[in-house]
């Protein structure tokens, strides 16, 4: 399957950090910059802990404004303290996003390509994540929250497992018919999730 909406720049970002043997710890100015731009925060409460990150959306042919809070993409994963299972996964984007389009989530991993590396996207294409609500500050897709039932807990666990198994996640939403794309470094998510589980003990 040819993925038209991923530019060469996105493929390059996907490969950064993800070569076998590379540590998540920054080893270059470019890696330092990505760690600063995608810095996960962890907060614990009596019943659980949550890891979250706010990332300025990708350039997408329309340079983002870092001072505009609407132009950030936010992800969060929460786990229960009692069993450390995922109980909430959220994706938040611009409140003015086209509501019927939702979010497209495309996973990718890196693979050896001759003497170099390439990003290999999921041949099944992106997952469509419909917005569950849109308000003044965000349009949001979420699974779980509150007291989720076992089926919902499994959905949360399956999505988190996918994020742990892949190298990168590309999120896309549209606003006024224009597509905006953001690359999420899952190596940094894996590091944050390990810390989340440790703090939830």
C-alpha positions in Angstrom: 0.0 0.0 0.0 1.4 3.4 -0.9 0.9 6.0 1.8 0.6 9.3 0.0 0.2 11.6 3.0 3.6 10.8 4.5 6.3 13.0 3.2 10.0 12.2 3.0 10.6 14.4 6.0 8.2 12.3 8.0 10.0 9.1 7.0 13.3 10.7 8.1 11.8 11.6 11.5 10.5 8.1 11.9 14.0 6.6 11.4 15.6 9.0 13.9 16.1 7.4 17.3 14.9 4.0 16.0 18.0 2.3 14.5 18.8 -0.9 16.3 21.1 -0.4 19.2 20.4 3.2 19.5 19.4 4.4 23.0 16.5 6.8 23.6 19.0 9.1 25.3 19.8 12.0 23.0 23.1 11.7 21.1 22.8 14.6 18.8 21.3 18.1 18.7 18.5 16.8 16.5 17.7 14.0 19.0 17.9 16.5 21.8 15.3 18.7 20.0 12.9 15.8 19.5 13.1 14.9 23.2 12.4 18.5 24.1 9.5 18.7 21.7 8.0 15.4 22.8 8.6 15.5 26.6 6.2 13.2 28.5 4.9 14.2 31.9 3.7 11.7 34.6 1.2 12.5 37.3 0.0 10.1 40.0 -3.2 10.2 42.0 -4.6 7.8 44.7 -6.3 5.5 42.1 -3.9 5.7 39.2 -1.2 7.4 37.2 -1.3 9.2 33.9 1.4 9.9 31.3 0.8 12.7 28.8 2.5 14.7 26.1 1.7 17.9 24.1 3.3 18.1 20.7 3.2 21.0 18.2 1.5 19.7 15.1 3.6 18.9 12.0 4.3 21.5 9.3 1.9 20.0 6.8 2.3 22.7 4.2 1.1 25.3 6.8 3.7 26.1 9.4 2.4 25.8 13.0 2.2 28.6 15.5 3.8 27.5 18.8 1.9 30.2 20.6 -1.5 28.8 19.5 -2.7 26.1 21.9 -5.1 24.8 19.3 -2.1 23.7 17.2 -0.9 21.1 19.6 -1.7 17.4 19.5 -2.0 15.7 22.9 -1.8 12.1 23.9 -2.4 10.5 27.4 -2.3 7.0 28.8 -3.5 6.2 32.3 -3.1 3.0 34.4 -4.7 1.8 37.5 -2.7 1.5 40.7 -4.2 -1.7 41.8 -3.3 -3.8 38.7 -1.3 -1.3 36.6 -3.5 -2.0 33.6 -4.2 0.7 31.1 -7.6 2.2 31.8 -7.6 5.3 29.6 -6.1 6.3 26.2 -6.8 9.8 24.7 -5.8 11.7 21.6 -6.7 15.4 21.4 -6.4 17.8 18.5 -7.5 21.2 17.3 -11.1 22.0 18.5 -11.8 23.3 15.0 -10.9 20.0 13.3 -13.4 18.6 10.8 -15.5 16.6 13.2 -16.7 14.0 10.7 -13.1 13.1 9.7 -11.8 12.2 13.2 -8.2 11.2 13.5 -6.2 8.8 11.3 -3.5 6.9 13.3 -0.9 5.1 11.2 1.8 2.9 12.8 5.2 2.3 11.3 8.5 0.5 12.1 12.0 0.7 10.8 13.6 -1.9 8.6 17.0 -2.5 7.0 17.1 -1.3 3.4 20.4 -2.2 1.9 23.0 -0.2 3.8 20.4 2.2 5.3 17.0 2.1 7.0 13.5 2.9 6.0 10.2 3.4 7.7 7.7 0.6 6.9 4.1 1.7 7.4 1.2 -0.6 8.4 0.1 -2.3 5.1 -3.5 -2.2 6.5 -3.4 1.6 6.4 -4.4 4.0 9.2 -6.8 3.3 12.0 -9.8 5.7 12.0 -10.4 7.2 15.5 -13.7 9.0 15.6 -14.0 12.0 17.8 -16.0 11.2 21.0 -16.5 14.9 21.7 -15.4 18.4 20.5 -15.4 21.4 22.7 -13.9 24.9 23.0 -10.4 23.6 23.6 -10.0 20.2 21.8 -11.6 17.5 19.7 -11.0 14.2 21.5 -10.9 10.5 20.8 -10.7 8.4 23.9 -11.1 4.8 25.2 -11.8 4.2 28.9 -12.0 6.7 31.7 -14.2 6.5 34.8 -14.8 2.9 35.7 -14.3 1.1 32.4 -15.7 -2.4 31.9 -13.5 -5.4 31.0 -14.1 -5.0 27.3 -13.0 -1.4 27.4 -10.0 -2.3 29.5 -9.0 -4.7 26.8 -9.3 -2.1 24.1 -7.0 0.2 26.1 -4.5 -2.6 26.6 -4.5 -3.6 22.9 -3.9 0.0 21.8 -1.1 0.5 24.3 0.4 -2.8 23.3 0.4 -1.6 19.7 2.2 1.6 20.7 4.8 -0.5 22.5 5.3 -2.8 19.5 5.8 -0.2 16.8 8.4 2.5 16.4 6.4 5.5 15.3 2.8 6.8 15.1 1.7 9.3 12.5 -1.5 11.2 13.5 -3.5 13.1 10.9 -6.6 15.2 11.2 -8.2 17.8 8.8 -9.4 21.3 9.4 -11.3 23.1 6.6 -10.4 20.2 4.3 -6.6 20.6 4.9 -4.8 17.7 6.4 -2.4 18.2 9.3 0.0 15.5 10.2 2.2 14.9 13.3 4.9 12.3 13.9 4.9 10.7 17.4 8.2 9.1 18.5 7.2 5.8 20.2 10.6 5.2 21.5 10.0 8.1 23.9 6.5 6.7 24.7 8.0 3.4 25.6 10.4 5.1 28.0 7.6 7.1 29.6 5.3 4.1 29.9 8.0 2.1 31.7 8.3 5.0 34.2 4.5 5.3 34.4 4.3 1.6 35.5 7.1 2.0 38.0 5.5 5.0 39.6 2.1 3.3 39.8 3.4 0.5 42.0 
